[in-house]
Amino acid sequence: MNKKNHYALGYTDEPISKILSNIAESEISKLDRWELKVEKNTESQASEDGKDNLPLNVVNNYFSFGVDAHIALEFHEAREANPSKFNSRLKNKMFYGQMGGKDLVKRKWKNLAEVVKLECDGKDLTPKLKEHKVHAVVFLNIPSYGGGTHPWNKGNSEHQSMEDGFIEVVGLTTYQLPLLQAGGHGTCLCQCKTARIVTNKTIPMQVDGEACKLNPSIITLSFLNQAQMLAKCKGAKINVEQVPEQLQVPVYRISMNDYEYYHYDKDHLAETAIYLGHIKTSAATDLEQVRQMVNRMLEEKNADSETASRLCSDWCFVDSCTAERFFRIDKAQEHLHYLTDITHDSLYVLNTITQTPDEEGPFPSLGQSPELSPSEETSKDSSLDNSMHLDQGSDSSVAVTNISRTGSTEYFPSDTQEKVLNAAKSGDLKTVRLT
């Protein structure tokens, strides 16, 4: 159904805003819905592993019985027994291919027409089932079936539609099933408004992918109603033309050093971020386009200014509004996010290369101490000299603290009091011999 309406086969981490935008631009289409009524066939023997009712009584996509339902049932039972072995679409397709190969050899349902009677709009099609030696019968309400295949022959004079009040009936053999994946099709039996199936044996059946073994039954298929669907048609025109509001968004750069130390402190990062410039865009612009705008802005700014705005080529966007802290946006996921998904009023980008000391601003990063001028060093040494009080009559060693520029603290027991004083005055405590 998703493939027919041009939507993705599953959720791909798209932001909600983009999904809502696609819905707003979708066109309304109608979908026929069909009802299934099941009665027991009292003239035939039921089996212990069979069911008396189908898993669903309304058909939206397709209804089938025979070899394809048998494969779907085996897949369902195998997945229930070992769910960890069926955790990807590729593995699921491999299983279907393996089971289809087995049925191609065994041909377990080659005599399907011998245990089934099919009537469509009052016409008996059982002889046609025997003529074509079908192994499965499929009632198609939509063109797609079994992972995007198209069993109904498009060259047939009877056009297929989801809203015409007719359902297509197709016969399949085990030879035709694998050819569907290569663009083949089944045997077009008819289009009908009602159908009646009588079975005298327990047969696997499926409704919209839900399979079971159904005991001998009398099944009636009839039109139920129409539902409205939203189709994201390719090239669909938007009925109301809207001029997107243009936004003036300031762009700020966050250094990697600040991000690593303060990524949990949004206020601090916003305060220390460096302004790069403005971009003009709309709220419906995704981040891939915004990246191009930012790069273009920097190129123009650097061309007009002698001082280049430093930003590495591998910079990334920072989400400043979704969570309690800032976090990076993967470059491979930029096409999934709009500008308004990651910011309220200012756009923050992360310079992913760690800054060198020459690139540091007036405030050094954590773990670094500012360089001291010679006058400051002399003042520091004299204060150290004044603060040091030594007892001239004591022979005990003195612990001297040396504060290095890296912020570490070292302790040196003095050799003699006189050497300690001389070393302190000269500002080089490491000349003291350790004992």
C-alpha positions as CSV (number, residue, x, y, z in Angstrom):
1,M,0.0,0.0,0.0
2,N,2.8,2.4,0.8
3,K,4.6,1.7,-2.5
4,K,1.4,2.3,-4.4
5,N,0.9,5.7,-2.6
6,H,4.6,6.6,-3.2
7,Y,5.5,6.6,0.5
8,A,8.5,4.8,2.1
9,L,8.2,1.1,3.0
10,G,9.0,2.0,6.6
11,Y,9.9,4.8,8.9
12,T,13.3,6.3,8.0
13,D,13.9,8.7,10.9
14,E,12.3,11.6,9.0
15,P,11.4,14.5,11.2
16,I,7.7,14.9,12.0
17,S,7.6,18.3,10.3
18,K,8.7,16.7,7.0
19,I,6.1,14.0,7.2
20,L,3.3,16.5,8.0
21,S,4.5,18.6,5.0
22,N,4.2,15.5,2.7
23,I,0.7,14.8,4.1
24,A,-0.4,18.4,3.4
25,E,0.8,18.1,-0.2
26,S,-0.8,14.6,-0.7
27,E,-3.8,14.0,-3.0
28,I,-6.9,12.2,-1.8
29,S,-7.6,8.8,-3.5
30,K,-10.3,6.2,-2.9
31,L,-9.7,2.6,-2.0
32,D,-12.2,-0.2,-2.4
33,R,-12.6,-2.5,0.7
34,W,-14.0,-6.0,0.5
35,E,-15.7,-8.2,3.1
36,L,-15.0,-11.9,3.7
37,K,-17.7,-14.2,5.2
38,V,-16.7,-17.7,6.2
39,E,-19.1,-20.7,6.8
40,K,-18.1,-24.3,7.6
41,N,-18.3,-26.8,4.8
42,T,-20.1,-29.6,6.7
43,E,-19.7,-32.0,3.8
44,S,-15.9,-32.2,4.4
45,Q,-13.7,-33.3,7.2
46,A,-11.9,-30.7,9.3
47,S,-8.3,-31.1,10.5
48,E,-6.9,-30.6,13.9
49,D,-4.4,-27.9,12.9
50,G,-6.9,-25.9,10.8
51,K,-8.8,-22.8,11.8
52,D,-12.5,-22.1,11.4
53,N,-12.1,-18.4,10.6
54,L,-9.7,-16.2,8.7
55,P,-7.4,-13.9,10.7
56,L,-9.1,-10.9,9.0
57,N,-12.5,-10.4,7.5
58,V,-11.8,-7.2,5.5
59,V,-9.5,-7.1,2.5
60,N,-7.6,-3.9,1.8
61,N,-4.7,-5.2,-0.3
62,Y,-5.2,-8.8,-1.3
63,F,-6.6,-12.2,-0.4
64,S,-5.1,-15.5,-1.6
65,F,-5.0,-19.2,-1.1
66,G,-2.7,-21.9,-2.2
67,V,1.1,-22.1,-2.5
68,D,1.8,-18.4,-1.8
69,A,-0.3,-18.5,1.4
70,H,1.6,-21.7,2.3
71,I,4.9,-19.9,2.1
72,A,3.6,-16.9,4.0
73,L,2.4,-19.3,6.8
74,E,5.7,-21.1,7.0
75,F,7.5,-17.7,7.2
76,H,5.1,-16.6,10.0
77,E,5.7,-19.8,12.0
78,A,9.4,-19.7,11.6
79,R,9.6,-16.1,12.7
80,E,7.5,-16.8,15.7
81,A,9.9,-19.6,16.7
82,N,13.1,-17.7,16.0
83,P,12.5,-13.9,15.8
84,S,16.2,-13.1,15.9
85,K,16.8,-14.8,12.5
86,F,14.3,-12.5,10.8
87,N,15.5,-9.1,11.8
88,S,16.1,-7.7,8.3
89,R,14.3,-7.4,5.0
90,L,17.0,-9.2,3.1
91,K,16.8,-12.2,5.4
92,N,13.0,-12.3,5.0
93,K,13.4,-12.3,1.2
94,M,16.0,-15.0,1.3
95,F,13.6,-17.2,3.3
96,Y,10.8,-16.6,0.8
97,G,13.2,-17.5,-2.0
98,Q,14.2,-20.7,-0.2
99,M,10.7,-21.8,0.5
100,G,9.6,-20.9,-3.0
101,G,12.4,-23.1,-4.4
102,K,11.2,-26.1,-2.3
103,D,7.6,-25.7,-3.5
104,L,8.9,-25.4,-7.1
105,V,10.3,-28.9,-6.7
106,K,7.7,-30.5,-4.5
107,R,4.7,-28.9,-6.3
108,K,2.5,-29.6,-3.2
109,W,-0.4,-27.6,-4.5
110,K,-0.4,-28.7,-8.1
111,N,-3.9,-30.2,-7.6
112,L,-5.4,-27.1,-6.0
113,A,-8.2,-27.0,-8.5
114,E,-9.3,-30.5,-7.4
115,V,-10.1,-29.3,-3.9
116,V,-11.4,-25.9,-4.7
117,K,-14.5,-24.6,-6.5
118,L,-14.4,-20.9,-7.6
119,E,-17.3,-18.8,-8.8
120,C,-16.9,-15.1,-9.8
121,D,-20.1,-13.1,-10.4
122,G,-22.0,-16.4,-10.7
123,K,-19.6,-17.8,-13.3
124,D,-17.8,-21.1,-12.5
125,L,-14.0,-20.6,-13.1
126,T,-13.0,-24.0,-11.8
127,P,-12.4,-25.4,-15.3
128,K,-10.1,-22.4,-16.0
129,L,-8.1,-23.2,-12.8
130,K,-7.6,-26.8,-14.0
131,E,-6.7,-25.6,-17.5
132,H,-3.9,-23.4,-16.3
133,K,-2.9,-25.8,-13.5
134,V,-2.7,-22.9,-11.0
135,H,-1.1,-23.5,-7.6
136,A,-2.5,-20.3,-6.1
137,V,-5.4,-17.9,-6.6
138,V,-4.9,-14.2,-5.7
139,F,-7.7,-11.6,-5.4
140,L,-5.9,-8.2,-6.0
141,N,-7.4,-5.0,-4.7
142,I,-4.2,-2.9,-5.4
143,P,-1.6,-3.3,-8.3
144,S,1.3,-4.2,-6.0
145,Y,1.7,-7.6,-4.4
146,G,4.5,-9.5,-2.6
147,G,7.1,-6.7,-2.2
148,G,6.3,-4.6,-5.2
149,T,5.5,-7.2,-7.9
150,H,2.6,-6.8,-10.3
151,P,0.8,-10.1,-11.0
152,W,-1.9,-8.4,-13.1
153,N,-0.9,-8.1,-16.8
154,K,-1.0,-4.4,-17.7
155,G,-1.4,-5.4,-21.3
156,N,-4.8,-6.8,-20.4
157,S,-7.8,-4.9,-21.9
158,E,-9.4,-4.8,-18.4
159,H,-7.7,-1.9,-16.6
160,Q,-6.9,-2.3,-12.9
161,S,-8.1,0.3,-10.5
162,M,-8.4,0.6,-6.7
163,E,-11.7,2.5,-6.8
164,D,-13.7,0.9,-9.6
165,G,-15.7,-1.6,-7.5
166,F,-14.0,-4.5,-9.1
167,I,-11.4,-6.9,-7.7
168,E,-8.8,-8.7,-10.0
169,V,-8.5,-12.5,-9.8
170,V,-5.1,-13.9,-10.8
171,G,-3.9,-17.5,-11.0
172,L,-0.2,-18.3,-10.2
173,T,1.9,-21.4,-10.6
174,T,5.2,-22.2,-8.8
175,Y,7.0,-21.3,-12.0
176,Q,5.3,-17.9,-12.2
177,L,6.0,-16.9,-8.6
178,P,9.8,-16.3,-8.9
179,L,9.3,-14.6,-12.3
180,L,7.2,-11.9,-10.6
181,Q,10.3,-10.5,-9.1
182,A,11.8,-10.1,-12.6
183,G,8.7,-8.2,-13.9
184,G,6.6,-11.2,-14.9
185,H,2.9,-11.6,-14.2
186,G,0.4,-14.3,-13.5
187,T,-2.6,-15.7,-15.4
188,C,-5.4,-13.1,-15.4
189,L,-8.7,-14.9,-14.7
190,C,-11.2,-12.2,-14.4
191,Q,-12.5,-9.0,-12.7
192,C,-15.5,-9.4,-10.5
193,K,-17.7,-7.8,-7.9
194,T,-18.5,-10.9,-5.9
195,A,-16.8,-14.3,-5.5
196,R,-17.6,-17.6,-3.9
197,I,-15.0,-20.2,-2.9
198,V,-15.8,-23.7,-1.7
199,T,-13.0,-25.8,-0.3
200,N,-13.2,-29.5,0.7
201,K,-9.7,-29.6,2.3
202,T,-7.8,-27.6,4.8
203,I,-6.0,-25.0,2.7
204,P,-3.5,-22.2,3.7
205,M,-5.0,-18.8,3.1
206,Q,-3.9,-15.2,3.8
207,V,-5.5,-11.8,4.1
208,D,-3.2,-8.8,3.7
209,G,-0.2,-10.9,4.8
210,E,-2.0,-12.6,7.8
211,A,-1.9,-16.4,7.0
212,C,-3.6,-19.4,8.5
213,K,-4.8,-22.9,7.6
214,L,-8.5,-22.8,7.0
215,N,-10.7,-25.8,7.5
216,P,-13.1,-26.8,4.6
217,S,-15.3,-23.7,4.2
218,I,-17.6,-21.7,2.0
219,I,-16.1,-18.2,1.6
220,T,-18.0,-15.3,0.2
221,L,-16.2,-12.2,-1.0
222,S,-18.3,-9.0,-1.6
223,F,-17.8,-5.2,-1.8
224,L,-17.9,-3.5,1.6
225,N,-17.2,0.2,1.2
226,Q,-14.7,2.8,0.0
227,A,-12.0,4.4,2.2
228,Q,-10.2,7.7,1.5
229,M,-6.4,7.5,1.2
230,L,-3.6,10.1,1.0
231,A,-1.3,9.5,-2.0
232,K,2.0,11.3,-2.3
233,C,1.8,11.3,-6.1
234,K,5.0,12.1,-8.0
235,G,4.8,15.5,-9.6
236,A,1.6,16.4,-7.8
237,K,0.7,20.0,-7.9
238,I,0.0,21.9,-4.7
239,N,-3.5,23.5,-4.9
240,V,-2.6,26.6,-2.9
241,E,0.6,28.3,-3.8
242,Q,2.3,29.7,-0.7
243,V,5.3,32.0,-0.6
244,P,7.5,30.7,2.2
245,E,8.4,33.2,4.8
246,Q,12.0,34.3,4.5
247,L,14.0,34.2,7.7
248,Q,17.2,36.1,8.7
249,V,19.1,33.5,10.7
250,P,22.4,34.4,12.5
251,V,25.1,31.8,12.3
252,Y,27.4,31.1,15.3
253,R,30.5,28.9,15.5
254,I,31.2,26.7,18.5
255,S,34.7,25.4,19.0
256,M,35.4,21.7,19.6
257,N,37.1,22.5,22.9
258,D,34.1,24.3,24.2
259,Y,31.7,21.7,22.9
260,E,33.6,18.9,24.6
261,Y,33.8,20.6,28.0
262,Y,30.4,22.5,28.0
263,H,28.1,20.5,25.7
264,Y,25.7,20.1,28.7
265,D,25.7,23.8,29.4
266,K,23.6,25.4,26.6
267,D,23.8,28.9,28.0
268,H,27.6,28.9,28.2
269,L,28.0,27.6,24.6
270,A,25.6,30.2,23.3
271,E,27.5,32.9,25.2
272,T,31.0,31.9,24.0
273,A,29.9,31.1,20.4
274,I,31.5,33.3,17.7
275,Y,29.3,35.2,15.3
276,L,30.0,34.3,11.6
277,G,27.2,36.1,9.7
278,H,23.6,35.8,8.6
279,I,21.8,33.6,6.1
280,K,18.5,34.3,4.4
281,T,16.3,31.2,4.0
282,S,12.9,29.7,4.7
283,A,11.7,27.4,7.4
284,A,11.1,24.6,4.9
285,T,14.8,24.4,3.9
286,D,16.5,21.2,4.8
287,L,20.0,21.2,6.3
288,E,21.7,20.0,3.0
289,Q,20.6,23.3,1.4
290,V,21.5,25.3,4.6
291,R,25.0,23.9,4.5
292,Q,25.5,25.3,1.0
293,M,24.2,28.7,2.1
294,V,26.6,28.8,5.1
295,N,29.5,27.9,2.9
296,R,28.5,30.5,0.3
297,M,28.2,33.1,3.1
298,L,31.7,32.4,4.4
299,E,33.2,32.5,0.9
300,E,31.6,36.0,0.3
301,K,32.6,37.2,3.7
302,N,36.2,36.0,3.4
303,A,36.5,37.6,-0.1
304,D,35.4,41.0,1.3
305,S,37.5,40.9,4.5
306,E,41.2,40.5,5.1
307,T,40.5,38.4,8.2
308,A,39.0,35.0,7.2
309,S,36.2,33.4,9.2
310,R,37.8,30.2,10.2
311,L,35.6,27.1,9.8
312,C,36.9,23.7,8.8
313,S,35.4,22.0,5.7
314,D,34.1,19.1,7.8
315,W,31.9,21.3,10.1
316,C,28.6,20.0,11.3
317,F,25.3,21.4,12.5
318,V,24.4,21.5,16.2
319,D,20.8,21.0,17.5
320,S,20.2,23.6,20.0
321,C,16.5,23.2,20.7
322,T,15.5,19.5,20.8
323,A,17.1,18.3,24.0
324,E,18.4,19.8,27.2
325,R,21.9,20.0,25.8
326,F,23.5,20.7,22.4
327,F,24.2,17.7,20.2
328,R,25.7,17.2,16.7
329,I,23.7,16.3,13.6
330,D,25.2,13.5,11.5
331,K,26.1,14.9,8.1
332,A,24.5,11.8,6.4
333,Q,21.2,12.7,8.1
334,E,21.0,16.3,7.1
335,H,18.5,15.7,4.3
336,L,16.1,14.5,6.9
337,H,16.0,17.7,9.0
338,Y,14.6,21.1,8.4
339,L,16.3,24.3,9.7
340,T,13.4,24.8,12.2
341,D,14.0,21.3,13.6
342,I,17.4,22.3,15.2
343,T,17.0,25.9,16.0
344,H,14.7,28.6,17.4
345,D,16.4,31.8,16.5
346,S,20.1,31.2,16.0
347,L,22.0,28.6,14.0
348,Y,25.0,27.0,15.7
349,V,27.7,25.1,13.8
350,L,30.5,23.0,15.2
351,N,34.1,23.4,14.1
352,T,35.0,19.8,14.4
353,I,38.8,20.4,14.3
354,T,40.3,21.1,17.8
355,Q,41.7,24.6,17.9
356,T,45.4,25.3,18.3
357,P,46.7,27.8,20.9
358,D,47.0,30.4,18.1
359,E,43.3,30.1,17.3
360,E,42.2,30.4,20.9
361,G,40.2,33.5,21.9
362,P,41.0,35.8,24.8
363,F,39.8,33.1,27.2
364,P,41.9,29.9,27.2
365,S,40.2,26.6,27.3
366,L,40.0,24.5,30.4
367,G,43.3,22.9,31.6
368,Q,45.5,25.6,30.2
369,S,47.1,28.6,32.0
370,P,47.8,32.0,30.4
371,E,51.4,32.8,29.5
372,L,53.0,35.3,32.0
373,S,55.1,38.3,31.0
374,P,58.6,38.7,32.5
375,S,57.4,41.4,34.9
376,E,54.5,39.1,36.0
377,E,57.0,36.3,36.5
378,T,59.3,38.5,38.6
379,S,56.3,39.7,40.7
380,K,55.3,36.1,41.2
381,D,58.8,35.1,42.2
382,S,59.1,37.9,44.7
383,S,55.7,37.0,46.3
384,L,57.0,33.4,46.6
385,D,60.1,34.7,48.3
386,N,58.1,36.8,50.7
387,S,55.7,34.0,51.5
388,M,58.5,31.6,52.3
389,H,59.5,31.5,55.9
390,L,62.4,29.3,57.0
391,D,63.6,28.6,60.5
392,Q,67.4,29.2,60.3
393,G,67.9,26.9,63.3
394,S,66.2,23.9,61.9
395,D,67.9,21.1,60.0
396,S,64.7,19.6,58.7
397,S,64.0,19.5,55.0
398,V,61.7,22.0,53.5
399,A,58.9,21.1,51.0
400,V,58.8,23.6,48.2
401,T,55.8,23.9,45.9
402,N,56.4,24.6,42.3
403,I,53.4,25.7,40.2
404,S,54.1,24.9,36.6
405,R,52.4,26.4,33.7
406,T,50.5,23.3,33.1
407,G,48.7,23.7,36.4
408,S,50.4,20.7,38.1
409,T,52.0,20.9,41.6
410,E,55.3,19.4,42.5
411,Y,57.0,19.1,45.9
412,F,60.7,19.2,46.4
413,P,62.5,18.6,49.8
414,S,65.3,21.2,50.0
415,D,68.9,20.2,50.2
416,T,69.9,23.2,52.3
417,Q,68.1,26.3,53.4
418,E,70.5,28.6,51.5
419,K,70.0,26.7,48.2
420,V,66.3,26.8,48.6
421,L,66.4,30.6,49.1
422,N,68.7,31.1,46.1
423,A,66.5,28.8,43.9
424,A,63.4,30.7,44.9
425,K,64.9,34.1,44.1
426,S,66.1,32.9,40.7
427,G,62.7,31.4,39.9
428,D,64.1,27.9,39.2
429,L,63.2,25.6,42.0
430,K,64.1,22.5,40.0
431,T,67.8,23.2,40.5
432,V,67.4,22.0,44.1
433,R,68.9,18.6,44.6
434,L,66.3,16.1,45.7
435,T,67.1,14.0,48.8
